Amino acid sequence: MKFPLTLSLALAAIIAVHQVHASPARTPQVDHGPGQIDPKTTSDDDKKNRIQIALLLDTSNSMDGLIDQAKTQLWKVVNTFIDAKRDGETPYVEVALYEYGNNGNAMGNDWIRLVSPLSRDLDGLSKQLFSLKTNGGEEFCGAVIQRALGDLTWDPRKSTYKVIFIAGNESFTQGRVDARAACKEAMEKNIVVNTIHCGDRGQGIAGFWHDGAALAGGDFLIIDQDRAVPHVDAPQDERISKLSQDLNKTYIGYGRQRKEASANQKLADADAEANAKEGAAVQRAITKASNNYSNASWDLVDAVREKKVNPYKLDENELPENLRKMTPEERADFIENAAARRMEIQSEIKKLNKEREAHVAAELKKQAESGKQTLDQAMIEITRKQAKSLGYQFEE
């Protein structure tokens, strides 16, 4: 890549798997900051098409632009896999998030914090992204890669697309942990490492960011973290955003976490809407219309669809007031009707998005600058290329 890219979902993040073990010399510590997502892993272990993405972000003082791009482009990266298929099945995506290089974290943990483990809780992840603050520190790439390998519950199957995206701007080889050795370890565990240098190509190569990707079977990218993320407005945007709010009315909370989870959903909507000019609101709506947006841990529609609960055998104490007064049959009908309405809304969003994509493609063709890509374009290109090597097919 010869030109700086914008970080559009550079954020790359988003892919990873397999239970890996840390170096024997050190047991990784999981430091749970305030409000951190509950570090539970998905129970969908029987699903074949799992995509695991770990995003490692430098949050030292100079990285405000990187964090801003990650906030606005999260949904776009996840949406890369909406139309993907392998053996006729659509994959589901888990995302993990680390911050490193931040003096607000513990020095004994190499200034690293696990913000979110691999999870399908995209609302919770969005909340954590928007809470990140930059603060000067030492940026130890080798240490944070080693932490990701040791802390996260990676899928052991070779067929699973597991990927780490690490973004930063200082030398890749700083710190006590050998970054190149960490990248080699990742490759041995079938985990791809893609490196994203926030600066020019020459500095990235001199700082050994290229070496890290080469040793882990990944790609080396350069981006301009301070460049505005390009977004093309489309006639369908307003309707898509409205339908996103209508989707929320189809959610039926259950369990002790239902109020907090519902609040996280609304907060993620608000944060995306606040960044609508960068396309966040539309891309979040598209995510919510896909199978990758699953809230089976607190929503009865998803829980029934994924066979996590039996609608006829629900504990009344775990239900909202209006459902407690219903008979089991009435509850089952209520959930079924909400599921039907959700499917109807999601179908309309998908239809509008097809029309939107055609409009955006035509506009981008007019605006194209020869030889240049934005980060989201580069990220989509790279993730598709790497996933295709594992048998995934994408709609063109």
C-alpha positions in Angstrom: 0.0 0.0 0.0 1.7 3.1 -1.2 -0.6 5.8 0.2 -2.0 6.6 3.7 -5.4 5.3 4.4 -8.1 6.4 6.8 -8.9 4.1 9.6 -12.3 3.2 8.7 -13.0 0.3 10.8 -9.7 -0.2 10.9 -10.6 -1.1 13.2 -9.9 -3.7 11.9 -10.5 -5.4 14.3 -12.6 -7.5 14.0 -11.6 -11.2 13.8 -10.2 -14.0 16.0 -10.3 -17.5 17.7 -8.8 -20.6 19.5 -7.9 -21.1 23.1 -4.3 -20.0 23.3 -1.9 -20.1 26.2 0.4 -17.5 27.3 4.2 -17.8 27.6 5.1 -20.0 30.5 7.1 -17.2 32.0 4.0 -15.1 32.5 0.4 -15.7 33.3 -1.7 -13.0 31.5 -3.8 -10.8 33.8 -7.3 -9.8 32.9 -7.8 -6.3 34.4 -11.4 -5.4 34.4 -11.9 -1.7 34.2 -15.0 0.2 35.4 -18.0 -0.8 33.4 -16.2 -3.5 31.5 -18.2 -6.0 29.5 -18.8 -9.2 31.4 -16.0 -11.5 30.1 -18.3 -14.4 29.2 -17.8 -16.2 25.9 -20.4 -17.3 23.4 -22.2 -20.5 24.0 -22.5 -21.1 20.3 -19.5 -23.4 20.2 -21.2 -25.9 17.9 -21.4 -23.3 15.0 -19.0 -24.0 12.2 -18.7 -20.5 10.7 -17.3 -18.4 13.5 -15.3 -15.3 12.8 -13.1 -14.0 15.6 -11.5 -10.5 15.5 -9.3 -8.9 18.1 -8.7 -5.2 17.8 -5.6 -3.8 19.6 -5.7 0.0 19.7 -2.9 2.3 20.8 -4.5 4.9 23.1 -1.5 7.0 23.9 -1.8 10.8 23.6 -1.3 11.1 19.9 -4.0 8.5 19.0 -7.3 10.5 19.3 -7.9 10.3 15.6 -7.5 6.5 15.6 -10.0 6.1 18.4 -12.5 8.4 16.6 -12.3 6.4 13.4 -12.8 3.1 15.4 -15.9 4.5 17.0 -17.5 5.5 13.8 -16.5 2.5 11.7 -17.1 -0.4 14.0 -20.3 -1.4 12.3 -18.9 -1.2 8.8 -16.2 -3.8 9.6 -18.8 -6.2 11.1 -21.0 -5.7 8.1 -18.2 -7.1 5.8 -19.5 -10.6 6.7 -23.3 -10.0 6.3 -23.4 -11.6 2.8 -20.5 -14.1 3.3 -21.3 -17.8 3.1 -19.4 -21.0 3.6 -21.0 -24.4 3.0 -24.3 -22.4 2.6 -24.1 -20.9 6.1 -23.5 -17.2 7.1 -20.7 -16.7 9.7 -21.3 -15.0 13.0 -18.7 -12.5 14.3 -17.1 -12.1 17.7 -15.0 -9.1 18.5 -12.5 -8.4 21.3 -10.9 -5.0 22.2 -7.7 -4.1 23.9 -6.1 -0.7 24.6 -2.4 -0.3 25.1 0.1 2.5 25.5 -2.1 4.2 28.1 -0.7 5.5 31.4 -4.2 5.2 32.9 -3.6 1.4 32.9 -1.4 -0.6 35.3 2.3 -0.4 34.7 2.7 -4.0 35.8 0.4 -5.0 32.9 2.6 -3.1 30.4 0.1 -0.3 30.2 -2.4 -2.8 28.6 -6.1 -3.3 29.4 -8.5 -5.9 28.1 -11.5 -3.8 27.4 -13.8 -6.5 26.0 -13.2 -10.3 25.5 -14.4 -12.0 22.4 -18.1 -11.4 22.4 -21.2 -10.9 20.2 -22.3 -8.2 22.5 -21.8 -5.4 19.9 -23.8 -2.8 22.0 -21.5 -3.4 24.9 -18.5 -3.1 22.7 -19.7 0.2 21.2 -20.2 1.5 24.8 -16.6 0.6 25.6 -15.2 2.1 22.4 -16.9 5.5 23.1 -15.5 5.5 26.7 -11.9 5.2 25.6 -9.6 8.2 26.4 -6.1 8.8 25.3 -3.3 9.2 27.8 0.5 9.1 27.3 2.3 5.8 27.9 4.8 3.2 26.5 3.5 1.3 23.5 4.5 -2.3 23.7 3.1 -4.1 20.7 4.7 -7.5 21.5 3.2 -7.5 25.0 -0.4 -6.7 23.8 -0.2 -9.4 21.1 1.0 -11.9 23.7 -1.9 -10.8 26.0 -4.4 -11.3 23.2 -3.1 -14.8 22.5 -3.2 -15.7 26.2 -6.3 -14.0 27.5 -8.8 -14.7 24.8 -10.8 -17.9 24.2 -9.8 -18.7 20.6 -11.6 -21.3 18.6 -9.1 -24.3 18.2 -10.3 -25.2 14.7 -8.1 -24.4 11.8 -11.1 -23.6 9.7 -12.1 -20.6 11.9 -11.0 -17.2 10.6 -9.1 -15.8 13.5 -7.5 -12.4 13.2 -5.8 -9.7 15.2 -5.6 -6.1 14.0 -3.0 -4.0 15.9 -2.8 -0.2 15.2 -0.3 2.3 16.5 2.4 4.8 15.5 5.6 4.0 17.5 8.2 1.3 16.9 6.7 -2.2 16.8 9.5 -3.8 18.7 9.4 -1.7 22.0 9.1 -3.5 25.3 10.3 -6.6 27.1 8.2 -9.0 24.9 9.7 -9.9 21.5 7.1 -8.7 19.1 8.3 -10.8 16.3 8.2 -13.9 18.5 4.7 -13.0 19.5 3.7 -12.8 15.8 5.3 -16.2 15.1 3.4 -17.7 18.0 0.1 -16.3 16.5 0.8 -17.9 13.2 1.5 -21.2 14.9 -2.0 -20.9 16.4 -3.5 -20.1 13.0 -4.2 -16.5 14.1 -3.5 -13.9 11.4 -1.9 -10.6 12.6 -2.6 -7.5 10.4 -0.5 -4.4 11.4 -1.8 -0.9 10.9 0.8 1.9 11.1 -0.6 5.4 11.7 2.0 7.3 9.7 3.9 7.1 6.4 5.1 3.9 4.8 8.8 4.5 5.3 8.3 5.0 9.1 6.2 1.9 9.3 8.8 -0.2 7.6 11.6 1.4 9.7 9.6 0.7 12.8 9.2 -3.0 11.9 5.4 -3.0 11.4 5.8 -4.7 8.1 7.9 -7.4 9.7 5.2 -8.2 12.2 2.5 -8.8 9.5 4.9 -10.8 7.4 5.8 -13.2 10.3 2.1 -13.8 11.1 0.7 -14.3 7.6 -1.0 -10.9 7.7 -1.0 -7.6 5.8 0.8 -4.3 6.5 -1.3 -1.2 6.2 -0.6 2.5 6.6 -3.3 5.0 7.5 -3.7 8.7 8.1 -5.5 8.6 11.5 -6.4 12.2 11.3 -8.0 12.1 7.9 -11.8 12.5 7.9 -13.6 9.2 7.1 -15.4 9.6 3.8 -19.1 9.0 3.7 -21.5 9.2 0.8 -25.1 10.3 1.7 -27.8 8.3 0.0 -31.6 8.8 -0.4 -32.2 5.6 1.6 -30.3 6.8 4.8 -33.1 8.5 6.6 -35.5 5.6 6.2 -32.9 3.1 7.2 -32.1 5.0 10.4 -35.9 5.2 11.2 -36.2 1.5 10.8 -33.3 1.0 13.2 -35.4 2.6 15.9 -38.4 0.5 14.9 -36.4 -2.6 15.5 -35.8 -1.7 19.1 -39.6 -2.0 19.7 -39.4 -5.7 18.8 -37.0 -6.5 21.7 -38.5 -8.3 24.7 -36.2 -8.2 27.7 -35.7 -11.0 30.2 -33.3 -11.8 32.9 -31.6 -9.7 35.5 -29.5 -7.8 32.9 -32.4 -6.8 30.6 -32.6 -3.2 31.7 -28.9 -2.5 31.5 -28.7 -4.3 28.1 -31.6 -2.4 26.7 -30.0 0.8 27.9 -26.7 -0.2 26.1 -28.7 -0.7 22.9 -30.2 2.8 23.1 -26.8 4.3 24.0 -25.1 2.6 21.0 -27.9 4.0 18.8 -27.4 7.5 20.1 -23.6 7.3 19.7 -24.0 6.1 16.1 -26.5 8.8 15.4 -24.1 11.4 16.8 -21.7 10.2 14.2 -24.2 10.0 11.3 -22.1 12.2 9.1 -19.4 9.5 9.1 -22.0 6.8 8.2 -22.1 5.2 11.7 -25.9 5.4 12.1 -26.7 3.7 8.7 -24.0 1.0 9.2 -25.3 0.2 12.7 -28.8 -0.2 11.3 -27.5 -2.6 8.7 -25.7 -4.6 11.4 -28.9 -4.7 13.5 -30.7 -6.2 10.5 -28.2 -9.1 10.2 -27.6 -12.4 12.1 -24.4 -10.9 13.6 -26.5 -8.7 15.8 -27.6 -11.2 18.5 -28.9 -10.4 22.0 -30.0 -13.9 23.1 -28.6 -13.2 26.6 -31.4 -10.7 27.3 -33.9 -10.6 24.4 -36.6 -13.4 24.2 -36.9 -13.2 20.4 -33.2 -14.0 19.8 -33.2 -16.4 22.7 -36.1 -18.4 21.3 -34.7 -18.3 17.8 -31.4 -19.6 19.0 -33.1 -22.2 21.2 -31.6 -20.7 24.4 -35.0 -20.7 26.2 -38.3 -22.5 26.0 -41.1 -19.9 25.6 -43.5 -22.1 27.5 -41.2 -22.6 30.5 -40.1 -19.1 31.4 -39.4 -18.0 35.0 -41.9 -15.2 35.7 -39.4 -13.5 38.0 -37.1 -13.0 35.0 -39.8 -11.3 32.9 -41.1 -7.7 32.6 -44.4 -6.9 34.2 -46.6 -7.1 31.0 -45.4 -10.7 30.3 -45.9 -11.9 33.9 -49.7 -11.6 33.5 -49.8 -13.7 30.4 -50.4 -17.5 30.1 -47.4 -19.5 28.6 -49.4 -19.7 25.3 -50.0 -16.0 25.2 -46.3 -15.3 25.9 -45.2 -17.7 23.1 -47.6 -15.9 20.7 -46.4 -12.5 21.8 -42.7 -13.5 21.2 -43.7 -15.0 17.8 -45.4 -11.8 16.7 -42.4 -9.7 17.7 -40.1 -12.0 15.8 -42.3 -11.7 12.7 -42.3 -7.9 12.9 -38.5 -7.9 13.4 -38.0 -10.0 10.4 -40.2 -7.7 8.3 -38.2 -4.6 9.4 -34.9 -6.3 8.8 -36.0 -7.4 5.3 -36.8 -3.8 4.5 -33.5 -2.6 5.7 -31.7 -5.2 3.6 -33.6 -4.2 0.5 -32.9 -0.5 1.1 -29.3 -1.2 1.7 -29.0 -3.0 -1.7 -30.3 0.2 -3.3 -28.1 2.3 -1.2 -25.0 0.3 -2.1 -25.7 0.8 -5.8 -26.0 4.6 -5.3 -22.8 4.8 -3.2 -20.8 2.8 -5.7 -21.8 5.1 -8.5 -20.9 8.2 -6.4 -17.5 6.8 -5.3 -16.7 6.0 -8.9 -17.1 9.7 -9.7 -15.0 10.8 -6.7 -12.3 8.2 -7.0 -8.7 9.4 -6.6 -6.3 7.3 -8.6 -4.2 5.0 -6.5 -5.8 5.8 -3.2 -8.0 3.8 -0.8 -9.7 4.6 2.5 -9.0 2.2 5.4 -12.4 0.7 5.3 -11.9 -0.2 1.6 -8.5 -1.7 2.4 -9.8 -3.5 5.5 -12.7 -5.1 3.6 -10.4 -6.1 0.8 -8.0 -7.7 3.2 -10.5 -9.5 5.4 -12.3 -10.8 2.3 -9.0 -12.1 0.8 -8.0 -13.8 4.0 -11.5 -15.3 4.7 -11.7 -16.6 1.1 -8.6 -18.7 1.7 -10.7 -20.5 4.3 -13.5 -21.2 2.0 -15.8 -18.1 2.4 -17.6 -16.6 -0.5 -18.8 -13.0 -0.8 -21.4 -11.3 -2.8 -19.8 -9.0 -5.3 
